[in-house]
Amino acid sequence: MKSVIRKVYIDSFHKLSFGMEILELKLFMLQNLDKKRNGVAVVGHGVNMQEL
C-alpha cells in the first residue's frame, strides 16, 4: 500500500515539475519578446554563474 501512495506522489510531483518547466519556458519567451535581452539569467544558475 505504501508503494502505491509513493508512486502516486512521485507521478504528481513529476507533473508539477514539468508544469513549472513549461511556465519558466513561457516566461523566458515572454522576456525575450518584451525586452529583447539574451535572458541568460532565466535559463539557469549554472549558465548565470559562467556569465559572471
Secondary structure, 3 states (H helix, E strand, C coil): CHHHHHHHHHHHHHHHHHHHHHHHHHHHHHHHHHHCCCCHHHHCHHHHHHHC
